[in-house]
Amino acid sequence: MYILGIETSCDETGVALYHSDKGLIHHSLYSQIAMHNEYGGIVPELASRDHIRKLIPLIDECLQHSQLTKADIQGIAYTAGPGLIGALLVGAATAKSLAWSLNIPSIGVHHMEGHLLAPMLEEQSPEFPFIALLVSGGHTLLVEVNGIGLYKLLGESLDDAAGEAFDKAAKMLGLAYPGGPLLSKLAEQGKANRFKFPRPMTDRPGLDFSFSGLKTFTMNTLNQTEQTPQDKADVALAFQQATAETLAIKCKRALKQTGLTRLVVAGGVSANTQIRQILTEMVIKQRAEIFFPRPEFCTDNGAMIAYAGCQRLLAQQRESLCINARPRWPIDELLQTNE
C-alpha cells in the first residue's frame, strides 16, 4: 500500500511516499528558512503562499524519483494540525483534492504524532510501550505511548516550548533566525561552569515544563556582562546545558513513574548534540534504552506523516472529503478525535 505524506504545518514543505511493506520509498523537503530570515521570524501569509508554490512540484518530483504515478497512490496522509492555519489548509486542500480525484482514502495526522512515530522509520525502532519526549519550536511534551493512537499526556510546557526558548535566547545573543542551531554552535566555544542557570520546575513534583523564566534569566545574565563574544558563548552554553538537564530530570521522573524502560526523543530540538548526550547518559544510568530519529527526520518532514497516516489507514480509519485543519489540537484529544 503506497501512502503519500504531506507536511505543511509551518515553514517546511515535506512530501514522502511510504509503502506499508517496503518502508520509506522517497521523501523531499523544501525549507523556507532563507525567506523568513529576512524578517527575523516566520511570516504566516508568506509561508502559506510558498507552500502553494512548492507542494505540487514536490509531489511530482517524489513520484518521478520513485518511478511511480499518481495512479499508484493508495492513500494520502496530511498534517491536519496543530500549526499555522493557512499553511495547514494548503496541505489539507491538496490532499483532499487528490484523494477525491483518485478515489482513494485520506487521513489527517496530528503533527506531534508524526514526530512521536518518526523513530519508527529507523532500522532499530522502539517497541511499544515507551515514553516519548517531544521537543520542538512549538511544543514540549512527555507522552506515554502504548501503541498507535494509545497516548497518555504526562506533562507539557506551561509557557514557552524548549525550541521557542532556544530561538528567543539566540535573538538576545544577536544571532540570526532560526537561532536554535546557531546558539548550539556558539555554545561549543563556551566555558563550562562560569554561569549557573536554574533548572526550571525541577524542585517540585510533576512532569510539566516551564522555560519562560530561563529565558528571562538568560537576558539578566547577559546584561550583567560586557557582552563580548566569549561572554555570549558562555551564556549560550549555560542556557543550553540548563535546558538539556531540565529535560533529562523530567524524563528520568517519567521513566520511574511509569516503570517503562524505553525513551523516544523526537522533534526539532532532539537534533541538538548536547541534549542527545545528556539524555543518553541519563538513560544508561537508568539501565534503559533511548531512541532518536536521524537528524533529517527531527525537523518537520513528510516521511513521518506518511508513516503515521499509513498506520491509521491500515487500521481502517477514514475521513470524509471535508477539509480538516486544526491550528490548535491537544494531543490528549487525538484518539477520540480520529476514531
MARNUVEX-338005 format. One record per residue (C-alpha): residue number from 1; x, y, z. Coordinates in steps of 0.05 Angstrom, whole numbers. Example, Ala and Ser with C-alpha at 12.3 -4.5 7.8 and 13.67 -1.06 7.14 Angstrom:
! MARNUVEX-338005
+-----+--------+--------+--------+
| pos |      X |      Y |      Z |
+-----+--------+--------+--------+
|   1 |    246 |    -90 |    156 |
|   2 |    273 |    -21 |    143 |
+-----+--------+--------+--------+
END
This chain:
! MARNUVEX-338005
+-----+--------+--------+--------+
| pos |      X |      Y |      Z |
+-----+--------+--------+--------+
|   1 |      0 |      0 |      0 |
|   2 |     32 |     65 |    -24 |
|   3 |     17 |    125 |     20 |
|   4 |     32 |    197 |      1 |
|   5 |     50 |    240 |     61 |
|   6 |     43 |    316 |     61 |
|   7 |     71 |    363 |    114 |
|   8 |     56 |    437 |    112 |
|   9 |     45 |    457 |    184 |
|  10 |     95 |    514 |    187 |
|  11 |    156 |    535 |    146 |
|  12 |    176 |    470 |    112 |
|  13 |    141 |    435 |     55 |
|  14 |    151 |    360 |     62 |
|  15 |    128 |    304 |     16 |
|  16 |    141 |    229 |     21 |
|  17 |    120 |    162 |     -7 |
|  18 |    116 |    105 |     43 |
|  19 |     98 |     32 |     29 |
|  20 |     66 |    -10 |     83 |
|  21 |    113 |    -68 |     68 |
|  22 |    174 |    -37 |     34 |
|  23 |    180 |     23 |     82 |
|  24 |    201 |     93 |     61 |
|  25 |    208 |     98 |    -14 |
|  26 |    229 |    171 |    -21 |
|  27 |    219 |    238 |     12 |
|  28 |    230 |    310 |     -9 |
|  29 |    235 |    373 |     33 |
|  30 |    236 |    447 |     18 |
|  31 |    254 |    496 |     74 |
|  32 |    231 |    568 |     76 |
|  33 |    285 |    590 |    125 |
|  34 |    321 |    636 |     76 |
|  35 |    256 |    673 |     61 |
|  36 |    235 |    683 |    134 |
|  37 |    306 |    700 |    156 |
|  38 |    297 |    769 |    126 |
|  39 |    241 |    783 |    175 |
|  40 |    272 |    751 |    236 |
|  41 |    216 |    700 |    243 |
|  42 |    160 |    664 |    207 |
|  43 |    110 |    707 |    168 |
|  44 |     48 |    663 |    164 |
|  45 |     20 |    692 |     99 |
|  46 |     86 |    684 |     63 |
|  47 |     92 |    613 |     90 |
|  48 |     23 |    595 |     61 |
|  49 |     39 |    625 |     -7 |
|  50 |    105 |    588 |    -11 |
|  51 |     71 |    521 |      6 |
|  52 |     23 |    534 |    -53 |
|  53 |     82 |    545 |    -99 |
|  54 |    124 |    485 |    -77 |
|  55 |     75 |    429 |    -57 |
|  56 |     53 |    403 |   -125 |
|  57 |    123 |    405 |   -156 |
|  58 |    149 |    367 |    -96 |
|  59 |     95 |    314 |   -103 |
|  60 |    113 |    307 |   -177 |
|  61 |    187 |    303 |   -161 |
|  62 |    176 |    250 |   -108 |
|  63 |    134 |    207 |   -155 |
|  64 |    184 |    214 |   -211 |
|  65 |    243 |    195 |   -167 |
|  66 |    204 |    134 |   -143 |
|  67 |    184 |    115 |   -214 |
|  68 |    111 |    117 |   -194 |
|  69 |     50 |    155 |   -218 |
|  70 |     -9 |    184 |   -181 |
|  71 |    -48 |    122 |   -201 |
|  72 |     -2 |     81 |   -155 |
|  73 |    -21 |    121 |    -93 |
|  74 |    -70 |     83 |    -49 |
|  75 |    -78 |    132 |      7 |
|  76 |    -59 |    203 |     27 |
|  77 |    -38 |    228 |     96 |
|  78 |    -31 |    302 |    111 |
|  79 |    -17 |    344 |    172 |
|  80 |    -84 |    368 |    199 |
|  81 |    -55 |    406 |    258 |
|  82 |    -30 |    437 |    301 |
|  83 |      4 |    492 |    262 |
|  84 |     -7 |    555 |    222 |
|  85 |    -79 |    553 |    196 |
|  86 |    -63 |    579 |    127 |
|  87 |     -5 |    531 |    118 |
|  88 |    -47 |    473 |    143 |
|  89 |   -103 |    489 |     95 |
|  90 |    -55 |    486 |     35 |
|  91 |    -36 |    414 |     52 |
|  92 |   -107 |    393 |     72 |
|  93 |   -139 |    422 |      9 |
|  94 |    -86 |    390 |    -36 |
|  95 |    -94 |    322 |     -1 |
|  96 |   -169 |    323 |     -5 |
|  97 |   -170 |    344 |    -78 |
|  98 |   -121 |    289 |    -97 |
|  99 |   -159 |    237 |    -56 |
| 100 |   -225 |    256 |    -90 |
| 101 |   -195 |    255 |   -160 |
| 102 |   -161 |    188 |   -148 |
| 103 |   -220 |    158 |   -108 |
| 104 |   -174 |    137 |    -51 |
| 105 |   -178 |    149 |     25 |
| 106 |   -145 |    206 |     61 |
| 107 |   -129 |    217 |    135 |
| 108 |   -109 |    278 |    175 |
| 109 |    -48 |    267 |    220 |
| 110 |    -31 |    302 |    285 |
| 111 |     35 |    337 |    274 |
| 112 |     63 |    314 |    341 |
| 113 |     41 |    243 |    328 |
| 114 |     84 |    246 |    266 |
| 115 |    144 |    267 |    308 |
| 116 |    128 |    215 |    361 |
| 117 |    130 |    159 |    309 |
| 118 |    189 |    186 |    269 |
| 119 |    238 |    137 |    302 |
| 120 |    196 |     80 |    273 |
| 121 |    228 |     98 |    206 |
| 122 |    295 |     73 |    231 |
| 123 |    321 |      2 |    226 |
| 124 |    328 |     -2 |    302 |
| 125 |    260 |     24 |    322 |
| 126 |    230 |     22 |    392 |
| 127 |    177 |    -28 |    413 |
| 128 |    115 |     -7 |    450 |
| 129 |    106 |     16 |    504 |
| 130 |    154 |     75 |    513 |
| 131 |    159 |    146 |    539 |
| 132 |    164 |    200 |    485 |
| 133 |    196 |    267 |    496 |
| 134 |    173 |    313 |    440 |
| 135 |    214 |    377 |    436 |
| 136 |    203 |    427 |    380 |
| 137 |    194 |    501 |    368 |
| 138 |    121 |    500 |    388 |
| 139 |    115 |    441 |    436 |
| 140 |    149 |    406 |    494 |
| 141 |    111 |    343 |    514 |
| 142 |    121 |    280 |    554 |
| 143 |     75 |    224 |    529 |
| 144 |     65 |    152 |    550 |
| 145 |     58 |    112 |    486 |
| 146 |     25 |     43 |    489 |
| 147 |     11 |     35 |    415 |
| 148 |    -12 |     74 |    353 |
| 149 |    -64 |    122 |    379 |
| 150 |    -56 |     99 |    451 |
| 151 |    -25 |    161 |    482 |
| 152 |    -27 |    189 |    552 |
| 153 |     -3 |    260 |    563 |
| 154 |     43 |    262 |    624 |
| 155 |     69 |    333 |    621 |
| 156 |     76 |    394 |    577 |
| 157 |    105 |    463 |    575 |
| 158 |     63 |    514 |    612 |
| 159 |     92 |    572 |    572 |
| 160 |    149 |    573 |    521 |
| 161 |    168 |    508 |    488 |
| 162 |    241 |    488 |    491 |
| 163 |    252 |    505 |    418 |
| 164 |    218 |    572 |    425 |
| 165 |    263 |    588 |    485 |
| 166 |    324 |    570 |    444 |
| 167 |    304 |    617 |    388 |
| 168 |    288 |    674 |    436 |
| 169 |    353 |    665 |    475 |
| 170 |    390 |    665 |    408 |
| 171 |    358 |    731 |    390 |
| 172 |    382 |    761 |    455 |
| 173 |    452 |    739 |    436 |
| 174 |    446 |    775 |    370 |
| 175 |    441 |    711 |    327 |
| 176 |    401 |    706 |    263 |
| 177 |    337 |    666 |    253 |
| 178 |    328 |    609 |    264 |
| 179 |    370 |    617 |    325 |
| 180 |    369 |    549 |    359 |
| 181 |    422 |    515 |    316 |
| 182 |    465 |    578 |    317 |
| 183 |    461 |    582 |    393 |
| 184 |    484 |    509 |    397 |
| 185 |    543 |    525 |    352 |
| 186 |    561 |    585 |    394 |
| 187 |    557 |    543 |    457 |
| 188 |    613 |    500 |    431 |
| 189 |    660 |    559 |    445 |
| 190 |    633 |    569 |    515 |
| 191 |    669 |    557 |    581 |
| 192 |    632 |    509 |    627 |
| 193 |    611 |    528 |    698 |
| 194 |    621 |    603 |    690 |
| 195 |    547 |    616 |    699 |
| 196 |    498 |    574 |    739 |
| 197 |    428 |    574 |    708 |
| 198 |    366 |    547 |    743 |
| 199 |    333 |    481 |    723 |
| 200 |    260 |    505 |    720 |
| 201 |    206 |    467 |    757 |
| 202 |    253 |    411 |    778 |
| 203 |    247 |    429 |    852 |
| 204 |    174 |    408 |    854 |
| 205 |    137 |    344 |    835 |
| 206 |    105 |    334 |    767 |
| 207 |    125 |    328 |    695 |
| 208 |    106 |    396 |    667 |
| 209 |    158 |    444 |    638 |
| 210 |    169 |    519 |    640 |
| 211 |    223 |    554 |    600 |
| 212 |    199 |    627 |    604 |
| 213 |    237 |    640 |    668 |
| 214 |    300 |    610 |    639 |
| 215 |    294 |    658 |    581 |
| 216 |    289 |    717 |    629 |
| 217 |    349 |    691 |    668 |
| 218 |    388 |    689 |    604 |
| 219 |    373 |    762 |    589 |
| 220 |    391 |    785 |    660 |
| 221 |    456 |    746 |    659 |
| 222 |    476 |    773 |    591 |
| 223 |    462 |    845 |    615 |
| 224 |    510 |    835 |    672 |
| 225 |    568 |    822 |    625 |
| 226 |    604 |    865 |    574 |
| 227 |    573 |    821 |    520 |
| 228 |    639 |    802 |    489 |
| 229 |    640 |    743 |    441 |
| 230 |    665 |    699 |    499 |
| 231 |    611 |    725 |    545 |
| 232 |    558 |    707 |    494 |
| 233 |    588 |    638 |    483 |
| 234 |    589 |    624 |    559 |
| 235 |    517 |    647 |    566 |
| 236 |    496 |    603 |    507 |
| 237 |    530 |    542 |    538 |
| 238 |    498 |    555 |    606 |
| 239 |    429 |    563 |    575 |
| 240 |    436 |    500 |    532 |
| 241 |    461 |    458 |    590 |
| 242 |    405 |    481 |    636 |
| 243 |    353 |    464 |    583 |
| 244 |    384 |    395 |    570 |
| 245 |    389 |    377 |    644 |
| 246 |    318 |    401 |    656 |
| 247 |    293 |    355 |    601 |
| 248 |    335 |    297 |    629 |
| 249 |    308 |    306 |    700 |
| 250 |    236 |    304 |    676 |
| 251 |    248 |    244 |    631 |
| 252 |    280 |    207 |    689 |
| 253 |    219 |    221 |    730 |
| 254 |    173 |    197 |    675 |
| 255 |    211 |    131 |    668 |
| 256 |    208 |    119 |    742 |
| 257 |    135 |    139 |    748 |
| 258 |    112 |     92 |    693 |
| 259 |    163 |     37 |    703 |
| 260 |    179 |     38 |    629 |
| 261 |    250 |     26 |    602 |
| 262 |    248 |     58 |    533 |
| 263 |    253 |    132 |    518 |
| 264 |    240 |    163 |    449 |
| 265 |    264 |    234 |    437 |
| 266 |    238 |    270 |    375 |
| 267 |    223 |    339 |    347 |
| 268 |    270 |    392 |    320 |
| 269 |    306 |    404 |    386 |
| 270 |    323 |    330 |    391 |
| 271 |    377 |    342 |    338 |
| 272 |    416 |    383 |    390 |
| 273 |    481 |    346 |    405 |
| 274 |    487 |    364 |    478 |
| 275 |    414 |    347 |    492 |
| 276 |    425 |    279 |    460 |
| 277 |    488 |    268 |    501 |
| 278 |    457 |    286 |    568 |
| 279 |    394 |    246 |    556 |
| 280 |    434 |    186 |    533 |
| 281 |    478 |    189 |    596 |
| 282 |    416 |    192 |    640 |
| 283 |    383 |    133 |    605 |
| 284 |    446 |     90 |    611 |
| 285 |    447 |    103 |    686 |
| 286 |    374 |     82 |    689 |
| 287 |    391 |     18 |    650 |
| 288 |    340 |     38 |    598 |
| 289 |    342 |     47 |    522 |
| 290 |    338 |    112 |    483 |
| 291 |    317 |    123 |    410 |
| 292 |    326 |    184 |    365 |
| 293 |    305 |    195 |    293 |
| 294 |    361 |    212 |    245 |
| 295 |    373 |    288 |    242 |
| 296 |    334 |    296 |    176 |
| 297 |    272 |    268 |    210 |
| 298 |    279 |    311 |    272 |
| 299 |    253 |    372 |    236 |
| 300 |    186 |    374 |    201 |
| 301 |    182 |    324 |    143 |
| 302 |    133 |    286 |    100 |
| 303 |    162 |    217 |    118 |
| 304 |    136 |    218 |    189 |
| 305 |     67 |    240 |    165 |
| 306 |     65 |    185 |    113 |
| 307 |     84 |    132 |    165 |
| 308 |     34 |    156 |    217 |
| 309 |    -21 |    161 |    164 |
| 310 |     -5 |     92 |    137 |
| 311 |    -14 |     61 |    206 |
| 312 |    -82 |     94 |    214 |
| 313 |   -105 |     76 |    144 |
| 314 |    -84 |      4 |    156 |
| 315 |   -128 |      6 |    219 |
| 316 |   -186 |     25 |    172 |
| 317 |   -191 |     96 |    196 |
| 318 |   -221 |    142 |    143 |
| 319 |   -245 |    214 |    135 |
| 320 |   -297 |    248 |     93 |
| 321 |   -276 |    297 |     39 |
| 322 |   -289 |    356 |     85 |
| 323 |   -225 |    397 |     94 |
| 324 |   -199 |    386 |    164 |
| 325 |   -148 |    434 |    194 |
| 326 |   -137 |    449 |    268 |
| 327 |    -87 |    503 |    287 |
| 328 |    -95 |    481 |    360 |
| 329 |   -101 |    407 |    374 |
| 330 |    -82 |    379 |    443 |
| 331 |    -51 |    310 |    434 |
| 332 |    -93 |    281 |    490 |
| 333 |   -154 |    291 |    445 |
| 334 |   -121 |    252 |    389 |
| 335 |   -151 |    183 |    399 |
| 336 |   -224 |    204 |    407 |
| 337 |   -217 |    255 |    350 |
| 338 |   -193 |    204 |    300 |
| 339 |   -240 |    148 |    319 |
+-----+--------+--------+--------+
END
